[in-house]
Structures are given as structure tokens and as C-alpha cells.
Amino acid sequence: MTLRRLAYAVVIASCAPSVHAFTIEYALDRPTVLVTCDQMLYRGARKEARDCYAKLVAENKDTRIKADAARAAGDARAANGFFQSALKEYPQDVPVRVRWGELFIATHQNNEAVKLFQEALELDAKYAPALVGLAKVAAGGFEEKTKEYAQKVIDETPDQAAAAHLLLARAALEDGSIDAGDKELDRALTLVKKHDFSPLEVYALKASVDLLKGNPNSDWTKRALALNAGYGEAYATPAYFYVITRRYREAIELLNKAVQIEPDLYSAHTELGVNLLRENLIDEAQQHLQIAYRGDPYSAPVVNTLRLIDSYSNFVVLRHEADSKAGTPPNHGSLLRLSKKEAPVIEPYVLDIVNRTIATYTKRYGFELKEPVVVELYPQHDDFAVRTSGLPGIGLLGVTFGYLVAMDSPARHADSDFHWGTTLWHEMAHVFTLEATHHLVPRWFSEGVSVYEEWTTGPLHGRHIPPQVFKAIGEGKFLPIADLDRGFIRPTYEQQVIVSYMQAGLTCEYISGRFGQAGLKAMLDQFGAGKTTAQAVEAALKITPAEFDKDFKVYVDQQLGTVVANFVAWQHAVAETGEAVRAKDWRVVAARSAEAIELFPDFVDQGSAYIAKARAHKELKETALMTSTLLEYRKRGGYDPDTLLSLAKSLTDANRRDDSIGVLQDVLMVAPLRAEVHSQLGDQLLAAGRAADAVTEFKALVAMAPQDMADAHYRLAKAYLAAADKPSSREHLLYALEIAPHYREAQQLLLEVVR
């Protein structure tokens, strides 16, 4: 235990010297001398409170009091030293461990806090503040453990459960269970009044209830500010619920108010900076993040986001005006933020998808965008992750904040893993569902529409459902439509988030199939009017949620029941195919892979039986069967670039140039940074008389600086000449000859251009 205490001391000594945000205390055993100082702080008498805490630090003989006074005053370094001494003096003390744990939470070291809370519970299994501490840590990760710990406090020590009720209230509001959250707040308020605690946190959460019910001007906010005119959380707490419901502009308004009345509320500056960045207001965001950094220099989200902003010097911003072609929907244009290294290669493809999605979604959902769309592609996944949440390591591929889309670039992933074109198509659908509803759309519907559009209008063919989803269907894990959001926000089992994505996509597919595109549009309109999922179903589709669930289950059984029933057999067939591939028994590979395909024909992701079957036919010299297998693979959405390049070659050899061009264009949606794709596609386009398109491919090839730059310039020169642009053709021929003066073909073409 001594060694662990020393480790704590070393960790905290390198942390922020001060932490300014105050925490309202709900422990019944808090010493009276500290409560006296606390009351001054809660009333807004901050100087008097600081003097009160300072006096305790200087004069009180009890190191436990000194430690907690220093913690409350925001002096984390001094508090850590006192806590270390206090535990040596009082090795069996339970409260001192919990107070120290709270210090670690305030200094962003939750793992150390958890150790202290657990030690406290080893000494007193029913000590409410320790359980509340564990619940706080769990709440930060949206874990179900939050409810478990909080409920344990309520069950075992109900009179000490004010903080537990507040945690349950927050969790309920996060889940969208507004009435349940409000009831928990009423229970908390009863205990707050009974024990004469400060009601500020209750009031701020009560204001959040009103906000979620559509009233942003709550009387509860006025009550909080009447008690403490400098209580920034009166605005920052409701702003949090705007953020998690993706209403970033409204959150910015409240966070601005928070920092105006409490300038050193650094958590609010952090949130304000992050949300300004989501609105592409980079300079304003940087200002607030720098303020947050001065107050809390070891906050990982602050440090990471400031570094991200600094890295924007490595990006180029490309502005594109609206597409004004006759017959196209209104378009306010776009702004692309791309890596300087990648932009010359991928810009035309990114812009093409942005323009096509705007045209597609404007028509399908009857909503016209009011601003240009900002699209950012990040070569480093951790940069994208920081852009999303302030922290590296998240598993997302893309995210949308309204008119701003951020995602991984094609450089981030192995070619076979990441279909960047589909990700951008998916995220652009969010722009429409969010903005058409003023960001009121529930998460499940926005994700469902995006997944459905991937399957039906996107650049990748077919419906893509991961195998684990079929297992979940077989186990009856799909949620009722009214509760579908919970699968995204607070999952209860591993893989539930991806299962919820697929359920949402199937739900939108079912709505479109039964009620037409008008059904999806009607649902979107209802969400824009502030309706819940249950209300939207009844108003837009004229059936009850229970009827919908019943009919949807039948639909899923019809569409996917065969695969669900054959899932184990499919797994066996895939395993046997793999064994036969390793043994190079190609007849067996062909037979077992055909069996796997028959059992699950839509599975074209990594490990697909189509690839094994095509290889078997190639090894057996059965070229026609190989080509037909790969064509079916592509038709169902297979996108492994090497496999598609092999198919393109087979089609070229069979003199099917147009089909080969289509396949190579598919590869660009996965691997646009592979030089051979551009060279092959450019050659095919030029041979097909599509000179302008060939220019695009060869410009990308030149931008990638391949080993044979002379050849790249020569190819581009040929394309320019075919496009009747002799000056550009001459320019690139001269580049080619500068690199390779004796390049005969370039010399001959230059003579032709000059003549």
C-alpha cells in the first residue's frame, strides 16, 4: 500500500497545479468547518470561500481537513501532498480515500480514482460516497455500471442518496427518458432540502429537463442564478444536453453565457472551443481552448484539440462554388479541407461525391441546404478522433456535425478495410437529416437513413450486414422501435452498436418498401416538429409502434431468415473453404465456397467465399467461371481492390472495356492512392474516347509522383492532346523530356503538337 501511495503522489505531482471548478458536496460526514467554507462558495462569495479554505490549510491541525480544503480551493498539488500525509496518519480512514479519489477525477486520472474508491469499499462496503465516485467514473463512459452503483446507494443508504439520484437523473436524460429523469431530480431535491445541501446542481438539471421538453428559458435557471449569479453550470449543464442531441449552435449560445458569468469555468471553455470547431469557427475555438489550457493544462481533449488546430497548416482548404447546371437542385457549394499531400489526387473524387449526394438527397428528402458543406478528410486517424471527441483511439470512420463532415481519408486504412466513398456518402446523408429537422432527429433514424442510402443509392452495391448481426437476430436482440436509440447511446452487450446500426438501416428499408420514400420523408418531418419516435410512427405511418414492431419482425424474417437459419452451416462451410485453400485442393475449394455462397450470398467482406472460389477457378484454368464469380462478387458489393483489379484485367482481356472502366472506378472508392489504378483507368478512358476523364486520372497519377515520372507526364500529355488542349500537352511533354531527354515517344508527340 505504501508503494501505491507513492505512485499516486508521483502521478499527481506532474498534474495541474490548480483546478478551479467547484463540486457540490453531498456527503453527510463532511466536517462542519469545510461545510462553512462550501456554503460561501455556493453563494458566489468566492473570495470569502478561498480565504476560508486557505485559513483551514494554514491553521487546522488535521491533515485530512487540510487536504480537503486544498482540494476545494483548487490547489491539486498541495491537496495531493496533504492526502498522502493523511493516509499515513489515518491508514484505516475511509472518507480520506474517497476525497483523494475525487481529486484524481478532477485531474483526469480516473483509473487512480477507481483504485481509491475500491479501497474505501474494502473497508466499508456500504460507504455511499465511494459508490457514488465509482458511478461518476462509469457515467463518463456512458456505462450501465452507473445505474448499478447509484441504485446500490439508494437501496442500502437511502438517506445518503442525493448524489445517486442526480446520477440516475443524468443517465435518464441522456437516454431520452425525460420524465424518469425528472422524477429522480424530485427525489434528489427532497434530500437536498432535508440535509440543507446546495440545490444548484438540481436546479441546473431541472433546467435541462425543461430544455429537452422544448423550453430553453427555464425558471430553474433563474433560481440557480438567484442563489449564485456566477454559477456558470446554470448554462453549461443544459448546454451538455444540447451537445449530446447534436444541437451544437444552441449549445454554443449557452456556453457563451456560462463563461461570461464564470470566466474561469474551464470545462465550459473546453466545450465551447470544441463546439465552435464543429461549426468550423476555428479562430474562435482556438481562443477558448487556449483559455481552457491555461486553467487546466493537462486536460487531454484540450491539448489534443489545440495540437490538431496547429496541424491545419498541413492541410489545404479548397472552396467550390455551387453546381449551377440547369436542372440541378440548389447547391451552396462546398469547402474541402484535405491533406496537402492527398488533395491533388483525391479532390475530384471527393467533390464528385459531395455534389452527387447533395443532388440525390435534395430530391429524395425535399430539403435544400442553406449553407456550404464543409468536408474534412484526415490521413491520421487519431487526428480525426480528436476532431470528433478530443481524444485519440475512437473506432469511428466519420462523423457529421451539421454542415461539417469529418472522416478518415483513404490513406488511413488498408485498402481492403475502408470504402471511403461509402463513408462520405453515409455522412452526407446525416447533413440532410440533421439540418432538415434542426438537429431534432433521433440518432437511430439519422443513422438508419444513412445506412439505407449506402445500400440503395451509394457507390457500393448491395446490402452489407456483418455476420454478428445475424447472430443477434437469431437471439432476438433487436430492440422495439421506440427504444432503438438506446442501442446507440447505452449499449448493454458487446457489438450492440453495430447491431443497432443495421437494425436502423433495415427499419428504414422496411419503411421505404412498405410506405414508399414518402414514408421516410413523413417521418423526417415529424421529427423536425419535435415528435418522439412513437409519435412519429403513429403520425407518419398511421400504425402503432407495437404494430410496427410486429410487422417489422415478419419483414426481417422474410429478408434474412434463411441466412439466420443457415448461419452455423455457413460458418462451417467458410471454415472448410479455408482449410481447402491452405491445402491447395482447388476442387474442394470451389465446392465448399459455392456452398458458403449459397448459404449467405450477400457476404462479400473480408474472408468472402467469392474470392476463394474465383481463385480456385483461376488455378483450375476455368477463366469464364472465375470472371462470372468475380462479377457476382462485385454486383453484391465486394470491394477488395486487388480482387477488383484482377476482374478489370479479365474484362479488358475479354474486350469488355466499358465494364472494365466501371470496375476500375469502383476501385477508386477504396484505393485512390494506388498509382496503378489511375494509370490503368486513364488508359482505358483514353482508348474509349473519354479524354477529359483520362486527364483527371493522369493528373492524379502525376500528383502521386510515381517512380517513372516521365511516363506519367507523357500519358497526361496524350490525354490533353486528345482533349484538344495543346498548350497543356506541350507543357507535360517538356516535363517528360526534361526527365528523360531521349524518350522517343515523347519526342514524336511533341513534334506532332508543334506541327
Secondary structure, DSSP 8 states (H G I E B T S, - for coil): -HHHHHHHHHHHHTS-S----------TT--HHHHHHHHHHHHT-HHHHHHHHHHHHHH-S-HHHHHHHHHHHT-HHHHHHHHHHHHHH-TT-HHHHHHHHHHHHHTT-HHHHHHHHHHHHHH-TT-HHHHHHHHHHHHHTT-THHHHHHHHHHHH-GGG-HHHHHHHHHHHHHHT-HHHHHHHHHHHHHHHHHHT---HHHHHHHHHHHHHTT-SS-HHHHHHHHH-TT-THHHHHHHHHHHHTT-HHHHHHHHHHHHHH-TT-HHHHHHHHHHHHHTT-HHHHHHHHHHHHHH-TT-HHHHHHHHHHHHGGGEEEEEE-----TT------EEEEEETTTHHHHHHHHHHHHHHHHHHHHHHH----SS-EEEEEESSHHHHHHHHHSSS----SEEE-SSEEEEE-TTSS-TTT--HHHHHHHHHHHHHHHHHTTT-S-HHHHHHHHHHHHHHTSSS-S----HHHHHHHHTT----GGGTTHHHHS-SSTTHHHHHHHHHHHHHHHHHHHH-HHHHHHHHHHHHTT--HHHHIIIIISS-HHHHHHHHHHHHHHHHHHHHHTHHHHHHHHHHHHHHHHHT-HHHHHHHHHHHHHH-TT--STT-HHHHHHHHHHHTT-HHHHHHHHHHHHHTT---HHHHHHHHHHHHHTT-HHHHHHHHHHHHTT-TT-HHHHHHHHHHHHHTT-HHHHHHHHHHHHHT--S-HHHHHHHHHHHHHHTT-HHHHHHHHHHHHHH-TT-HHHHHHHHHHH-
